[in-house]
Amino acid sequence: MLKDRVAGRFGGGRESGDVPGRSGAREVLASALPAALVSADAWCLAVNEALVTLVGRAPGAATSRFTSIVHPEDIAPILRTLNRVHSTGRIQRVYGRLVDAVAETVPALMTVRPSELHRAMVVEITDLTSLVQGPRSRSELDTATGVATRTAFRRELEIAIDASTVAGSPFAVVVVAIDDFRSVNELVGHDAGDAVLAQAAQRLAQFHGSRGVVARLAGASFVALVHATLTPHDALEAAQRLLQVLDEPYPVAGRNLAFTAHAGVVWHVGGPQSAETMLREASAAGQRARLRGEGAAQLFDDTVRIEVVEQSRLRNELRSAVMADELVLHYQPVIDLDRQTVEGAEALVRWQHPELGLLGPATFVPLAEQAGATSVITTWVLVESIRQLGEWFRRGVVGPGFVLHVNISARDLSDPQLVELTREALEREQVDGSAVCLEITETALMPGIEACLGVATRLRELGVHIAVDDFGVGYSSLGYLRELPIDAVKIDRAFVSAIDRDHVAEAIVVGIIALARSLDLRVVAEGVERESQRERLVHHGLEQAQGFLWSAARPAIDFESYLSLVAPT
């Protein structure tokens, strides 16, 4: 029996008072969990029956080292933990994989605490196998990727929360999303997109499989349950490792496609928690990471929590902002570079919040998308901008040839009601359709080229211009040019801002101008801020531009004042 082996190791039949190690051995034998009595340098002094059952053999059978049953990759952190407990006298936890008698790994959380025996520690082991085994049936597997479904993951997460509540075992939830994934479908088709998703899922599963469950949430978003991350820093490091797994090129359809990704992290230890809440918090942290840039990982902390609460409040208030007359339009002039005259303007929406002041679209448009309020805002912006344009024409503030640019999404362009809305606004204000240019932004995936094509064609019949905004950023821009009746493009400010100091950016701008000319399209450069940028654009024959070099976006009354100052005499 194991008890006999332990007793023999510490002196056989001597009385307990005569054996310095017997009290330490009793600590191990009394533990309900698999446990071992281990020295600071990892010599195994005693084990209990539960540990032998777990791994199918006694550790240290040949070497008397506890690390003989530890996976080689996990030996170093376990040795560091033993040293920390020995030097500080404080309980520590460490994740590691044990190796059983048939060389199978057993994921485990090890709690290391000081023993009554001098220079020894008790290692108690929580078997995490049930938490990392993942889906139990085919119905719990995502058909496109082969990893767990959201439902299966939620069940495993609930088990992890319960285990953490009982044993205080820390863990993390990491949501990982591929950036700009929609470009795959637009560039090489949906089959290739599915292949990328499957590859990404298998990479995550193979890398993370013995450490926790991997599941697909939706689209190009995945989630991983990461056990025994002892600190929030450990959780962030785990997220960075998952991002690195996704960073390698994807061989698909004869190409090597490259993507970046971002990650949101929630770290949890002890106490009750809702699985859905943790998923929401990880996703919210992921959105913050996405704004920080490619390859970023963000921990859900108090700062993000405040942002989530604030965004939730703003989302609710945004629904009533239109009725409360809180939305306003600002206008930025579009300049003819040759004549240095104002040829038009772009209408940009702002939210005059009663408490927070003037909010830009970067703050509230994403909230509008989440709240399903984009169509309401688009309707208001279109009607109000045409109303203002009609007033300016009637008062002689602007003259023939002036064009007002109004932003819509590709999703708006698929709505047949947009045609009637535009027609009614033009007729009501007695404005010719040629005085309006609708700009397609790329914040939403094109829902169907057929629907967009029908609406765009009917808008062109009204005389309305259609332009692609932020041209050059996404693959979808080229799809728009090929399929839709586009008559203008606006070069993204990312290229314009570097045109006077980066030959690659300048070459891209030159290429866009050449492409547009070959298709008989008007070109406008966005974000011109320096005279040197204007000079390079003029040198390459660009006709129109806008940016802070001439004016920021202004309220209607200030825009009128600007026009009076720059009007030719």
C-alpha atoms as one frame of an Amber mdcrd trajectory, in Angstrom:
protein
   0.000   0.000   0.000   1.005   3.608  -0.591   0.757   4.370   3.142   3.228
   1.592   3.851   5.645   2.953   1.237   5.397   6.423   2.756   5.933   5.122
   6.269   8.912   3.068   5.138  10.479   6.085   3.435  10.375   8.002   6.707
  11.764   5.325   8.993   9.441   2.312   8.983   8.078   1.388  12.428   9.419
   4.290  14.494   6.962   6.398  16.497   5.672   9.512  14.856   7.308  11.732
  17.407  10.673  10.300  16.451  10.267  10.984  12.690  10.610  14.629  11.575
   8.821  13.962   8.239   5.833  12.024   9.493   3.685  15.150  10.103   4.426
  16.311   6.558   3.439  12.916   5.172   0.186  13.038   7.108  -0.625  16.375
   5.422  -0.378  14.666   2.064  -2.276  11.533   3.017  -5.102  13.595   4.549
  -5.651  15.661   1.381  -8.803  14.889  -0.583  -7.007  15.978  -3.765  -4.092
  14.240  -5.476  -1.085  15.517  -3.517   2.635  15.173  -2.950   5.141  16.326
  -0.349   7.967  17.970  -2.307  11.256  19.570  -1.317  12.355  22.989  -2.563
  14.507  21.344  -5.231  11.594  19.091  -6.346  12.546  15.866  -4.609   9.394
  13.861  -4.030   9.139  12.927  -0.333   5.638  11.424  -0.237   2.517  10.988
  -2.355  -1.075   9.962  -1.666  -3.192   7.314  -3.337  -5.210   9.878  -5.287
  -2.094  11.071  -7.145  -1.070   7.527  -8.015  -4.594   6.939  -9.361  -4.492
  10.141 -11.392  -1.245   9.439 -13.231  -1.214   5.644 -12.981   2.172   5.483
 -11.262   4.092   6.922  -8.348   6.234   9.927  -9.241   9.952   9.596  -8.907
   9.930   5.836  -9.306  13.413   6.043 -10.792  14.643   9.514  -9.979  12.693
  10.475  -6.824  11.876  13.783  -8.545   8.337  15.156  -8.653   9.134  16.607
 -12.074   9.360  13.094 -13.505   5.567  13.185 -13.936   5.513  16.755 -15.284
   5.378  17.627 -18.990   8.852  18.882 -20.031   7.501  22.281 -21.176   5.986
  22.920 -17.733   8.907  21.895 -15.504  10.533  25.358 -15.400   7.451  27.303
 -14.169   6.738  24.610 -11.559  10.314  24.799 -10.255  10.034  28.597 -10.077
   6.808  28.265  -8.108   8.408  25.847  -5.625  11.237  28.323  -5.099   8.818
  31.221  -4.567   6.817  29.314  -1.970  10.019  28.210  -0.216  11.386  31.782
  -0.087   8.152  33.664   0.719   6.135  31.123   2.695   3.036  32.095   0.698
   0.646  29.845  -1.194   1.126  29.901  -4.977  -0.763  28.305  -7.850   0.710
  27.142 -11.133  -0.762  25.500 -14.225   1.017  22.427 -15.557   0.485  19.201
 -17.432   1.217  15.902 -15.766   2.215  12.846 -17.807   0.487   9.593 -16.915
   1.714   6.026 -17.242   0.742   5.807 -20.936   2.269   9.204 -21.806  -1.093
  11.032 -21.971  -1.102  14.573 -20.623  -3.299  15.541 -17.687  -3.937  19.323
 -17.471  -3.815  20.366 -13.838  -3.821  23.314 -11.482  -1.254  22.846  -8.717
  -1.645  24.634  -5.400   1.704  24.810  -3.575   1.789  25.670   0.118   4.406
  25.452   2.874   4.515  22.197   4.850   5.035  21.601   8.557   8.175  19.770
   7.468  11.154  22.141   7.163  12.166  22.987   3.571   9.226  21.019   2.157
   5.984  21.944   0.454   2.643  20.293  -0.157   1.527  20.234  -3.790  -2.213
  19.658  -4.213  -3.470  18.976  -7.720  -6.818  19.891  -9.305  -7.466  17.796
 -12.410  -8.658  20.077 -15.214  -9.327  17.329 -17.751 -13.091  17.810 -17.579
 -12.637  21.486 -18.328 -10.534  21.085 -21.471 -12.161  18.076 -23.078 -14.471
  20.398 -25.074 -17.613  19.365 -26.951 -18.993  15.930 -26.234 -20.952  15.381
 -29.453 -20.915  16.390 -33.118 -23.872  18.696 -32.532 -21.587  20.837 -30.375
 -19.031  21.290 -33.155 -19.084  24.220 -35.575 -19.664  22.705 -39.007 -17.439
  25.219 -40.844 -14.374  24.998 -38.592 -14.593  21.826 -36.517 -14.117  23.605
 -33.174 -16.731  24.000 -30.458 -19.874  26.057 -30.933 -20.722  29.063 -28.805
 -23.284  26.957 -26.912 -20.742  24.257 -26.097 -18.201  26.852 -25.030 -20.691
  28.549 -22.743 -21.275  25.234 -20.968 -17.536  24.706 -20.456 -17.195  28.286
 -19.260 -19.915  27.747 -16.681 -18.025  24.691 -15.384 -14.831  26.757 -15.143
 -16.655  29.490 -13.224 -18.035  26.926 -10.780 -14.569  25.392 -10.298 -13.072
  28.823  -9.717 -15.756  29.630  -7.172 -15.056  26.433  -5.214 -11.274  26.104
  -5.565 -10.190  29.651  -6.368  -8.600  28.490  -9.611  -7.911  31.433 -11.946
  -8.657  31.344 -15.663  -9.175  33.679 -18.594 -11.520  34.060 -21.544  -9.825
  35.330 -24.700 -11.850  36.486 -27.716  -9.723  36.623 -30.875 -10.976  38.188
 -34.128  -9.318  38.401 -37.552  -9.048  41.961 -38.865 -10.699  42.938 -42.165
 -11.808  39.377 -42.854 -14.539  40.538 -45.224 -11.854  41.361 -47.797 -11.237
  37.625 -48.272 -14.763  36.963 -49.495 -14.632  39.994 -51.774 -11.188  39.217
 -53.191 -11.194  35.430 -53.636 -14.723  34.308 -52.778 -16.649  32.752 -49.894
 -15.122  29.280 -50.329 -11.675  30.762 -49.743 -13.038  32.666 -46.756 -14.359
  29.421 -45.273 -10.936  27.824 -45.839  -9.222  30.662 -43.937 -11.652  30.265
 -41.039 -11.054  26.516 -40.913  -7.275  27.002 -40.909  -7.454  29.653 -38.200
  -9.672  27.463 -36.031  -7.400  24.435 -36.371  -4.311  26.491 -35.564  -5.931
  27.735 -32.386  -7.179  24.262 -31.457  -3.827  22.570 -32.084  -1.910  25.209
 -30.158  -4.356  25.517 -27.311  -6.015  22.084 -27.264  -4.353  20.737 -24.116
  -4.787  24.031 -22.275  -8.509  24.707 -22.745 -11.477  24.826 -25.095 -11.501
  26.767 -28.390 -14.807  27.749 -30.022 -16.110  29.881 -32.834 -18.319  32.746
 -31.716 -19.450  34.237 -35.037 -17.921  35.323 -38.326 -14.144  35.479 -37.927
 -14.270  35.619 -34.107 -13.053  32.786 -31.889 -12.888  32.335 -28.146 -10.510
  30.353 -25.963 -10.843  29.246 -22.352  -7.370  29.553 -20.810  -6.917  27.784
 -17.476  -4.710  28.691 -14.550  -3.563  32.099 -15.719  -2.305  33.126 -12.308
  -2.305  36.860 -12.989  -3.897  39.256 -15.498  -0.441  39.576 -17.061  -0.415
  35.815 -17.683  -3.794  36.142 -19.388  -2.505  38.888 -21.698   0.550  36.791
 -22.556  -1.739  33.889 -23.433  -3.725  36.180 -25.723  -0.545  37.364 -27.451
   0.483  33.746 -28.075  -2.894  33.047 -29.663  -2.499  36.127 -31.879   0.922
  34.907 -32.981  -0.610  31.578 -34.021  -2.927  33.447 -36.403  -0.173  35.664
 -37.780   1.301  33.194 -40.283   0.116  33.383 -43.935  -2.850  31.268 -45.018
  -2.347  29.243 -48.228  -5.718  29.516 -49.983  -6.723  29.322 -53.644  -3.134
  29.449 -54.843  -2.304  32.513 -52.732  -0.720  33.191 -49.377  -3.138  35.501
 -47.597  -1.915  37.449 -44.571  -4.059  38.830 -41.767  -3.660  40.510 -38.435
  -5.949  39.941 -35.483  -6.878  41.517 -32.162  -7.853  40.028 -28.815  -9.974
  40.901 -25.804  -9.236  39.283 -22.445 -11.225  38.740 -19.259  -9.362  37.315
 -16.247 -11.332  35.715 -13.438 -10.541  34.114 -10.100 -13.087  32.961  -7.496
 -16.608  34.201  -6.972 -19.756  33.755  -9.085 -19.963  35.233 -12.550 -22.205
  34.956 -15.604 -20.794  33.201 -18.659 -22.582  35.610 -20.997 -21.241  38.578
 -19.047 -17.689  37.303 -19.416 -18.171  36.814 -23.153 -19.583  40.336 -23.506
 -16.712  41.808 -21.505 -14.095  39.948 -23.552 -15.743  41.175 -26.758 -15.818
  44.739 -25.430 -12.119  44.525 -24.592 -11.564  43.192 -28.113 -13.246  46.245
 -29.608 -10.906  48.451 -27.589  -7.954  46.387 -28.858  -9.131  46.802 -32.452
  -9.077  50.583 -32.049  -5.522  50.413 -30.679  -4.263  48.817 -33.877  -3.262
  45.566 -35.510  -2.119  42.738 -33.269  -3.259  44.382 -30.019  -4.601  42.570
 -26.965  -6.667  44.390 -24.341  -7.526  43.278 -20.823 -11.028  44.088 -19.600
 -10.333  46.454 -16.714 -12.059  49.333 -14.967 -11.291  51.692 -17.856 -12.972
  49.407 -20.374 -15.812  48.742 -17.929 -16.536  52.463 -17.686 -16.431  52.731
 -21.468 -18.917  49.868 -21.802 -21.314  51.475 -19.333 -20.951  54.843 -21.073
 -21.468  53.294 -24.510 -24.551  51.458 -23.321 -25.990  54.718 -22.041 -25.115
  56.543 -25.255 -26.645  53.739 -27.318 -29.939  54.171 -25.520 -29.811  57.958
 -25.789 -28.883  57.811 -29.461 -32.242  56.241 -30.320 -33.971  59.429 -29.235
 -31.322  61.904 -30.423 -33.015  62.436 -33.794 -36.408  63.167 -32.231 -34.738
  65.453 -29.694 -33.137  67.452 -32.548 -29.655  66.769 -31.178 -28.000  65.804
 -34.487 -26.333  68.583 -36.459 -24.447  68.797 -39.743 -21.047  70.395 -40.274
 -19.727  71.141 -43.761 -16.162  70.866 -45.068 -15.382  72.603 -48.382 -14.231
  70.679 -51.452 -11.660  72.781 -53.317 -10.862  73.038 -57.019  -7.049  72.823
 -56.940  -6.542  74.623 -60.231  -8.788  77.634 -59.580  -8.607  77.537 -55.756
 -12.391  77.891 -55.508 -15.008  76.049 -53.445 -16.728  73.552 -55.736 -18.734
  71.715 -53.118 -18.818  70.450 -49.545 -19.077  67.265 -47.528 -21.863  67.058
 -44.949 -20.589  65.442 -41.737 -22.945  64.498 -38.919 -22.290  65.441 -35.292
 -24.225  64.725 -32.105 -24.797  67.724 -29.856 -25.139  65.732 -26.640 -26.817
  67.698 -23.831 -24.190  66.620 -21.276 -21.095  65.534 -23.211 -21.064  68.311
 -25.775 -20.308  67.850 -29.467 -19.526  64.216 -30.348 -17.929  63.203 -33.627
 -19.094  60.279 -35.764 -16.203  58.056 -34.591 -17.828  58.089 -31.160 -21.447
  57.386 -31.984 -21.695  55.826 -35.455 -20.353  52.457 -34.209 -22.924  52.665
 -31.404 -25.617  53.375 -33.990 -24.568  50.235 -35.878 -24.805  48.169 -32.693
 -28.215  49.673 -31.862 -29.553  49.204 -35.393 -30.085  52.974 -35.716 -27.940
  53.692 -38.786 -30.892  53.885 -41.187 -32.593  56.480 -38.980 -29.445  58.605
 -38.907 -28.886  58.185 -42.656 -32.446  59.316 -43.349 -32.050  62.401 -41.188
 -28.648  63.298 -42.674 -29.860  62.949 -46.266 -33.060  64.941 -45.763 -31.380
  67.677 -43.722 -28.415  68.067 -46.066 -30.683  68.438 -49.119 -32.854  70.883
 -47.186 -29.788  72.993 -46.368 -28.576  72.750 -49.959 -31.930  73.957 -51.250
 -31.860  76.908 -48.859 -28.353  77.865 -49.996 -29.386  77.752 -53.660 -32.472
  79.874 -53.017 -30.493  82.479 -51.082 -27.644  82.523 -53.594 -25.076  81.302
 -51.035 -23.909  78.724 -53.579 -24.363  78.657 -57.319 -24.675  76.192 -60.199
 -22.101  73.406 -60.162 -21.910  73.227 -56.375 -22.070  69.560 -55.234 -22.894
  68.424 -51.707 -21.373  65.073 -50.649 -23.393  62.926 -48.236 -22.112  59.700
 -46.621 -24.106  56.484 -46.706 -23.120  52.869 -46.115 -23.163  50.092 -48.684
 -26.028  48.612 -46.693 -28.038  51.811 -47.165 -27.421  51.507 -50.893 -29.238
  48.162 -50.909 -32.435  49.712 -49.502 -34.938  50.583 -52.292 -36.505  53.209
 -50.009 -33.347  55.289 -50.415 -34.415  56.160 -53.969 -37.837  57.458 -52.957
 -36.397  59.270 -49.951 -33.891  61.050 -52.193 -36.460  61.821 -54.889 -38.905
  63.339 -52.399 -36.192  65.474 -50.751 -34.939  66.763 -54.113 -38.447  67.620
 -55.310 -39.411  69.275 -52.039 -36.357  71.531 -52.087 -36.356  71.942 -55.898
 -32.745  70.768 -56.094 -31.352  69.049 -59.165 -29.983  65.550 -58.495 -26.617
  66.485 -59.998 -26.014  68.755 -56.987 -25.862  65.706 -54.671 -23.133  63.053
 -54.433 -23.748  60.015 -52.243 -20.512  58.551 -50.862 -20.384  54.840 -50.094
 -18.458  54.194 -46.899 -17.019  50.764 -46.208 -18.077  50.272 -42.579 -20.609
  47.613 -43.550 -20.228  44.571 -45.745 -21.999  44.876 -49.064 -25.101  42.692
 -48.528 -25.640  41.852 -52.213 -24.376  43.467 -55.378 -27.678  42.912 -57.175
 -29.680  44.943 -54.646 -27.055  47.709 -54.587 -26.848  47.805 -58.365 -30.602
  48.311 -58.736 -30.727  51.158 -56.215 -27.581  52.818 -57.566 -28.901  52.716
 -61.121 -32.175  54.384 -60.107 -30.270  57.066 -58.162 -28.144  57.811 -61.218
 -31.377  58.204 -63.199 -32.231  61.023 -60.773 -28.907  62.635 -61.687 -27.362
  61.846 -58.290 -23.608  61.186 -58.307 -22.187  58.130 -56.510 -18.632  58.097
 -55.137 -16.523  55.562 -53.257 -15.221  57.060 -50.010 -11.848  56.069 -48.468
 -10.785  54.564 -51.781  -7.775  52.246 -51.623  -8.372  50.935 -48.096 -10.393
  47.781 -48.811 -10.638  45.267 -51.610 -14.333  46.049 -51.802 -13.533  49.409
 -53.462 -12.448  47.628 -56.637 -15.624  45.572 -56.536 -17.673  48.757 -56.370
 -15.930  50.174 -59.453 -16.510  46.998 -61.418 -20.163  46.489 -60.549 -21.763
  49.844 -59.683 -22.384  53.039 -61.712 -19.693  54.990 -59.845 -18.617  58.387
 -61.175 -16.158  59.558 -58.493 -13.614  58.240 -55.979 -12.153  59.872 -52.870
  -8.571  58.897 -52.072  -8.188  57.843 -48.443  -6.376  60.288 -46.183  -3.876
  57.575 -45.152  -2.240  57.841 -48.587  -2.670  61.598 -48.952  -1.050  62.335
 -45.581   2.164  60.596 -46.630   2.334  61.704 -50.268   5.007  64.357 -49.619
   7.387  62.044 -47.714   6.709  58.443 -48.744   7.336  57.404 -52.347   5.179
  54.280 -51.926   2.156  56.325 -50.794   2.772  58.750 -53.661   2.939  55.873
 -56.138  -0.389  54.557 -54.853  -2.004  57.976 -55.276  -0.617  58.254 -58.810
  -1.992  54.792 -59.575  -5.439  55.678 -58.265  -5.514  58.873 -60.342  -4.492
  56.936 -63.460  -7.120  54.252 -62.819  -9.833  56.857 -62.258  -8.930  58.732
 -65.437  -9.042  55.538 -67.490 -12.571  54.962 -66.155 -13.566  58.621 -66.619
 -14.080  59.135 -62.882 -13.726  62.333 -60.871 -11.093  62.127 -58.088 -11.063
  63.958 -54.739  -8.188  63.742 -52.220  -9.159  63.713 -48.528  -7.174  64.921
 -45.543  -4.880  67.525 -47.145  -3.198  69.396 -44.294   0.119  70.715 -45.675
   1.030  72.891 -48.630   3.599  70.298 -49.711   0.806  67.724 -50.015  -1.249
  70.100 -52.153   1.748  70.717 -54.399   2.309  67.000 -54.999  -1.384  66.496
 -55.817  -1.359  69.402 -58.277   1.827  68.033 -59.820   0.057  64.760 -60.530
  -2.922  66.516 -62.070  -5.489  66.057 -59.320  -8.419  68.411 -59.671 -10.201
  68.459 -56.272  -9.275  68.041 -52.605 -10.441  68.785 -49.099  -8.772  69.035
 -45.708  -7.644  71.256 -42.859  -5.297  73.132 -45.206  -8.385  75.044 -46.281
 -10.923  74.478 -43.508 -12.197  72.051 -40.922 -15.856  71.042 -41.056 -18.034
  73.951 -39.869 -21.666  74.498 -38.850 -23.858  75.830 -41.680 -23.722  79.460
 -40.543 -19.904  79.363 -40.221 -19.600  77.647 -43.594 -21.548  80.509 -45.155
 -19.114  82.984 -43.586 -16.198  80.983 -44.964 -17.724  81.076 -48.452 -18.086
  84.841 -48.282 -14.413  85.211 -47.317 -13.025  82.999 -50.100 -15.450  84.080
 -52.841 -13.605  85.587 -55.844 -13.897  89.346 -56.084
